[in-house]
């Protein structure tokens, strides 16, 4: 599955230390498996992926060839991501 990052998500990922960055990248590559829950209060089908104390908020999208992918909107710590 293709995973794309928003500008904000890429910036958040770049600011993390290398160990955390690799852990999050492994988690994103594993989508659609993992601890994924649909977020309430959003009509665009946002989901969150739990990666330790970090969360990745994403939506499923279809590319031009009809294949499903994931677009990551936000990456952050649990305390900051839900604000």
N, C-alpha and C positions, 0 to 999 in steps of 0.2 A: 504494500500500500504506500502510495506517495504521501509524504508529509511536507507541508510548506509552513513557513513561519511568517507571521506578520512582522512589521518593522519593530514594534515594541517587544515582541517575544524574542526576536533575534538579539536585540540590544540587552535584554535581561539575561539571556543565555551567555552572551559574551562577557558579562560582568562577573560571572561566577567563577569559582576556582576550578581547576582542571578535573579534579575528582568528581565534583558535583555535576559539572558540565557533561562528562562522559556518562554518568548515571542517568541523567535526564535524557540524553540522546538515546541510550539503550531503551529507556521507557517509551520514548516517542516512536522508535522503530518497531516496538512490539504492539502498537495499536493495530488491531481492535481488541487485543487481550489485555488483561490487567484490571485494576480496580477503577472501572469507569462507571460514572453515574450521570444521568441526565439532570441538568441544573433546573431548578424551579424558577419561575418568574421571567423566563426568556422564551420568546416565541420562535426564535431561529434554530432551535434544536441544540443548543450548546450543551456540551458534556464536559466533565472534568475527569482528568486522569490523576490519580494519586501516585506520587513517586516519593516515598519517604515523607519528609516534612514539606515537600514542594508540591504544587499543583500546576497542571497544564490545562487551560481551558481551550477547547477546540470545537469545531463543527465538521461534520462529514460533508464533502463536496464531490461532485462528479467532474472529471476533466473532460477535455474535448473529445476523447475517444470513448467516453462512457464508463471509464474505470473509476472506482471510488477511491477517494483520498481523504486526508484530514488536513484542515487548515488550522494551525495553532494561533489563537488570538492573544493569549496571555500566558506567561509563566511567572510564578512567584511563590513565596513562602505561604504557608497556610493562613497565617495571620493577615497578610496583606492582600491576598488574591480576592477575597470575598467582600472587600470594602468598596 
